[in-house]
Amino acid sequence: FNISKILQDIEQIETNWRAGNFQLEKIQCRSQNSKGVYCLQYDDEKIISGLRDNTIKIWDRKTLECTKVLTGHNGSVLCLQYDEKVIVTGSSDSTVRVWNVKTGELVNTLLHHCEAVLHLRFFIGIMVTCSKDRSIAVWQMNSPTDINIRRVLVG
């Protein structure tokens, strides 16, 4: 991470916001049976959203067109994070799922939590998930298909 660049970008966003130098663009994220978008992340190329209709949608950032719809969760997608290799999603179905970011293929399903997965974060081989079941799980991420639980914290 280039912290100097991040701080510069934040300052530019704040300056533009105060001066009114921006144009909001609305994208249609809902499917016909969707009741809302619960989470998202974006970069220069794409927007990835997690929806109440149990799907993950990948959008082209420039055209604002939906390019992929990922299915596999049996509950609302409540949280997500992605990097250049994977998208990791947490759901009200109590699972954490790992997807190939380029193909959209489901590559792993992690079972530990007993209730909805509310939040997750991963960075350099470690992932942490938390759930409505009051547990925090710490996972070792060796590869998208080799992810093992290291520790569980309760409370």
C-alpha positions in Angstrom: 0.0 0.0 0.0 1.2 3.5 -0.8 -0.1 5.5 2.2 1.0 8.8 0.7 -1.1 8.2 -2.5 -4.1 7.1 -0.4 -3.9 10.3 1.7 -3.5 12.3 -1.4 -6.6 10.7 -2.9 -8.7 11.3 0.2 -7.7 14.9 0.3 -8.7 15.3 -3.4 -12.1 13.6 -2.8 -12.7 15.9 0.2 -11.8 19.0 -1.9 -14.0 17.9 -4.8 -16.9 17.1 -2.4 -16.7 20.6 -0.7 -16.5 22.4 -4.1 -19.3 20.3 -5.7 -16.9 19.0 -8.3 -18.4 15.6 -8.8 -21.2 13.8 -10.7 -23.0 10.9 -9.0 -23.8 8.0 -11.3 -26.6 5.6 -10.3 -26.2 1.9 -11.3 -29.0 -0.6 -11.2 -27.8 -3.3 -8.8 -31.1 -5.0 -8.1 -32.6 -8.0 -9.7 -36.3 -8.4 -9.9 -36.5 -10.4 -6.6 -33.8 -8.4 -4.9 -34.6 -6.3 -1.8 -31.2 -4.5 -1.6 -27.4 -4.4 -1.7 -25.7 -5.2 1.6 -22.0 -4.7 0.8 -19.6 -3.7 -2.0 -16.0 -3.1 -2.9 -14.6 -1.4 -6.0 -11.4 -0.6 -7.7 -10.5 1.2 -11.0 -11.9 -1.7 -13.1 -14.9 -3.2 -11.3 -17.5 -3.0 -8.6 -18.5 -6.1 -6.7 -21.7 -6.1 -4.7 -23.3 -8.6 -2.3 -27.1 -8.7 -2.4 -30.0 -9.8 -0.3 -31.1 -12.1 -3.2 -28.1 -14.4 -2.3 -26.0 -13.3 -5.3 -22.7 -11.5 -5.9 -22.7 -9.2 -8.9 -19.6 -8.0 -10.7 -19.9 -4.7 -12.6 -17.7 -3.0 -15.1 -16.7 0.3 -13.5 -16.5 2.2 -16.8 -19.7 0.9 -18.6 -21.6 0.2 -15.3 -22.8 -3.1 -16.9 -23.2 -6.2 -14.9 -20.6 -8.7 -16.2 -21.1 -11.7 -13.9 -23.6 -13.0 -11.4 -22.2 -15.5 -8.9 -24.6 -17.9 -7.2 -24.1 -20.4 -4.4 -25.1 -18.8 -1.2 -28.4 -19.9 0.4 -28.8 -16.6 2.2 -28.1 -12.9 1.8 -24.5 -11.9 1.1 -23.7 -9.6 4.0 -19.9 -9.0 3.6 -17.2 -9.4 1.0 -13.6 -8.6 0.2 -11.6 -9.3 -3.0 -8.0 -9.0 -4.2 -6.4 -9.9 -7.6 -7.0 -13.6 -7.1 -10.2 -14.2 -5.0 -13.5 -12.8 -3.8 -14.4 -13.9 -0.3 -18.0 -13.6 0.8 -19.9 -14.1 4.0 -23.6 -14.8 4.2 -26.6 -15.2 6.4 -26.4 -18.9 5.5 -23.5 -19.0 7.9 -20.9 -19.9 5.2 -17.8 -18.2 3.9 -17.3 -18.8 0.2 -14.2 -18.2 -1.9 -14.5 -17.4 -5.6 -12.0 -17.0 -8.4 -12.1 -13.3 -9.2 -11.4 -13.8 -12.9 -13.7 -16.7 -13.7 -16.4 -16.3 -11.0 -16.0 -20.0 -10.2 -16.7 -21.1 -6.6 -13.4 -22.7 -5.3 -14.0 -23.2 -1.6 -16.8 -23.2 1.0 -15.7 -22.7 4.6 -18.0 -24.0 7.4 -17.4 -22.9 11.0 -20.0 -20.4 12.0 -23.4 -21.4 13.3 -25.2 -18.1 12.4 -24.8 -15.3 9.8 -21.3 -14.2 8.9 -21.4 -10.4 9.5 -17.9 -9.3 8.5 -14.6 -10.6 7.2 -11.2 -9.3 6.3 -8.1 -11.0 4.8 -4.5 -9.8 4.3 -1.3 -11.7 3.5 -2.4 -15.2 4.3 -4.6 -14.5 7.3 -8.4 -14.1 7.2 -10.7 -13.1 10.2 -14.4 -13.7 10.1 -17.0 -12.8 12.7 -20.6 -14.0 13.1 -23.9 -13.4 14.8 -23.0 -16.6 16.8 -20.6 -14.4 18.8 -17.4 -16.1 17.5 -14.4 -14.7 15.7 -12.6 -17.2 13.5 -9.0 -16.7 12.5 -8.1 -18.6 9.3 -4.7 -19.5 7.6 -5.1 -18.9 3.9 -2.3 -20.9 2.1 -4.2 -20.8 -1.2 -7.8 -20.3 -2.3 -8.4 -24.1 -1.9 -6.2 -24.5 1.3 -7.8 -22.5 4.1 -7.7 -23.8 7.6 -9.0 -22.5 10.9 -6.2 -21.5 13.3 -8.1 -20.1 16.3 -11.6 -19.3 17.5 -12.4 -16.4 19.9 -15.7 -16.2 21.6 -17.4 -13.1 23.1 
